[in-house]
Amino acid sequence: MTLDATLARIDSDLPQALDRLMALLRIPSISTDPAYKADCDTAADWLVSDLASIGIAAEKRPTPGHPMVVGHVDGDGPHVLFYGHYDVQPVDPLNLWDRDPFDPAIEETPKGRVIRARGASDDKGQLMTFVEACRAWKEVNGSLPCKITFFFEGEEESGSPSLIPFLNENAKELKADIALICDTGLFESKTPSIMTQLRGLCGEEITLTGATKDLHSGMFGGAGQNPIRVLAKILGNLHDDNGRIQVPDFYDGVPELDPEIKAQWDGLNFDHASFLGDVGLSKPAGEQDRTALEMLWSRPTAEINGIIGGYTGDGFKTVLPAQARAKVSFRLVGQQDPHAIRDNFRAWVQAQLPEDVTAEFHAHGASPASQMATDHPAFEQSRAVLGAEWGKEAAFTGCGGSIPVAGYFKSILGMDTMLVGWAKDDDQIHSPNEKYDVESFHKGIRSWARILDAIS
Amino acid sequence: MTLDATLARIDSDLPQALDRLMALLRIPSISTDPAYKADCDTAADWLVSDLASIGIAAEKRPTPGHPMVVGHVDGDGPHVLFYGHYDVQPVDPLNLWDRDPFDPAIEETPKGRVIRARGASDDKGQLMTFVEACRAWKEVNGSLPCKITFFFEGEEESGSPSLIPFLNENAKELKADIALICDTGLFESKTPSIMTQLRGLCGEEITLTGATKDLHSGMFGGAGQNPIRVLAKILGNLHDDNGRIQVPDFYDGVPELDPEIKAQWDGLNFDHASFLGDVGLSKPAGEQDRTALEMLWSRPTAEINGIIGGYTGDGFKTVLPAQARAKVSFRLVGQQDPHAIRDNFRAWVQAQLPEDVTAEFHAHGASPASQMATDHPAFEQSRAVLGAEWGKEAAFTGCGGSIPVAGYFKSILGMDTMLVGWAKDDDQIHSPNEKYDVESFHKGIRSWARILDAIS
């Protein structure tokens, strides 16, 4: 039994696998900060060398930013591309960490053993679950069960500026039957989940201008127009009392949920009281005729992500400011067109402007929603075997956010992506004291062995 | 002819009067900045010595902050208290000044000669118009025409922390028949005006809190409540489409304008197109069934003076913030009760909060409107003589702002105040390149001589 032997090898090799992860975690590969450029390079070298130790030929490939790592292993069966990223988020505020973020340690906690370090979960720990599964498989069976391309990026946490050009320039080399990405989590920290729909995003910044300079409300108050007042009035109209978004034609292209997916989601028995309760909330705040999971995964949103105007320091200043500004974003689903939504939003704002107030708009990105074509057999094969590892049947789930690389794989390489990962909700990614459960790491490696076995 | 001789003396002494003002302007008496504490003291000494040079016994009186200057001259007729302040606003941004703010100079401009310096208009230049009128009167006539108390403050630009205790402790000494304050301006820079109504102010800060921490809109967007959205919705309801304020009982105590005052105001032919046009606006933005002057002087307002929440830096962050904050103020008129308005506003906000959002409130001052009792004969006597100086009949006007000291004179000393001054709209008080027209200074001195003559 190839799989059983591989799983046994994974179990016995866990201490060494943790040691290897620790070594990678010690490299402070913060991609957004130029001070860590050499460390990003070191992390790429470390991965090349770690793959080499399994007998996988990989190389560091330069970009105008941090390097990519690409490796190939030939084999029978389907050709999969595995993607992960070796760069990490900055660590500030450093004073909120209980230990040096780049001096990883295994800590005993009331919820079990955790690996504490920046990148432990996002994405070094997750990335290594796949690498370690390949190592065990290779060591037990002498070769890997299918053809695999390894593709590691070093700029995911800083906007992936080199990714699109790199995919375009190396399309032929990187195209596989399906991409696997390990950068997501377990549903409610316990149910294995394969994300098959991700929302898109349209970001927009509005600046309203009234007078040519800040005015004193003692002199102008009452007669002078106040752009904060206008901005509040307009943004206050963004949702109706039932949470429905009021921008014209906003819901064009929003599909009703596929009944089969809806049945799977209902089967998850999502505990929204606990999900919201963890952050001090209780009532789902979206469209009132939708379930909380729909609000999070399959319904579009309009959010005010930032607002500023006038005097915001300590004390008080009776100013009528010349300008007020807001950042607004829309999470998109189905066939919603981010460009049409931007245009409609701008026209809707313009139509509400009173005399003497003008609006300037600035676009901040636009990506449509991604719906994975789950007809590749790997999806059902993987779903079928994950239950055995986690004791809970796996589900096709949605994601409230965007994972742009999955969209690029589709649009540039014509390749579908299967997103599966082992992170937990309390991993504190992007925050101080990031951790990854040893259970996530261990069962994650075993899960990849099961998936490789199932799809080969 | 006492008055004619005094006016002639004022004309001939103008160069020396300007020299004296220059000396006072050279003292950087910025009251809010501890670095200038000694300079505030020097300015007080200078005033004591300048009054002594006219034969007026004055002294510097300590307070926990900067000193007051108090002087008395006995005389027949009514007892007037003259109030001015010797402290000035900070000068930053210094790079926007065309010269050292404390190196005053007379500059020729297309609109005439101006005195350029911090404090030239607010309030050293204005204050000195009264002192110089007294000097000329004394020099021509050997004594002053009435009993006068001089009262100069050094903390007006930093919130007057010592004023109320000082008035309380020295009430008997300071109480006069009427107070004169020279800290206001000409209506539209040309019509002499005696301000007889000032609006009150109620400042309030609201902080709305949703989740216990900032959330990521990819994870929580749609289901998680967003306090910016709630704040915009509430503040967007502050005015109806006609500019009427929606807080319950807000208009309690708002009187209709006295027909006699309304006739005077109509006679001013206020050019609101030019007033608003100077700052890039065109349409009076208050209650649409009111004139622009009513909006500015006799109608209450609700203004959002500051708002902040979420990410407001460059670029974009898809955050659902835990908090959003706004500073709101109300300009009050007539008998509006600032405390009742604060309570009603808070209840009105509370009533609109959805589940999961709480509000905290912080009070920032509350002062009722001031309506001067114009039955003291000085008001009509002064109004009657100012036309001769300025070539335009003087009017009783309103003021959109507050001049707290006038309220304290009434509430603590039981003394009415006559507010009259010679500043122009383009004096740039509190801003770089502050100036005071030599015309304001010269005719201001002459105006005080006329007023002293009329009321004695």
Interface residues (C-beta under 8 A of the other chain):
Chain A: R199 L201 G203 E205 G210 A211 T212 K213 L215 H216 S217 G218 M219 F220 G221 G222 A223 G224 Q225 N226 I228 R229 L231 A232 K233 I234 L235 G236 N237 L238 H239 H272 F275 L276 V279 G280 L281 S282 K283 P284 A285 G286 A292 M295 L296 R299 P300 T301 E303 I304 N305 G306 I307 I308 G309 G310 Y311 T312 G315 F316 K317 T318 V319 L320 P321 A324 R325 A326 K327 S329 R331 P354 E355 D356 H364 G365 C399 G400 G401 S402 H430
Chain B: R199 L201 G203 E205 G210 A211 T212 K213 L215 H216 S217 G218 M219 F220 G221 G222 A223 G224 Q225 N226 I228 R229 L231 A232 K233 I234 L235 G236 N237 L238 H239 H272 F275 L276 V279 G280 L281 S282 K283 P284 A285 G286 A292 M295 L296 R299 P300 T301 E303 I304 N305 G306 I307 I308 G309 G310 Y311 T312 G315 F316 K317 T318 V319 L320 P321 A324 R325 A326 K327 S329 R331 P354 E355 D356 H364 G365 C399 G400 G401 S402 H430
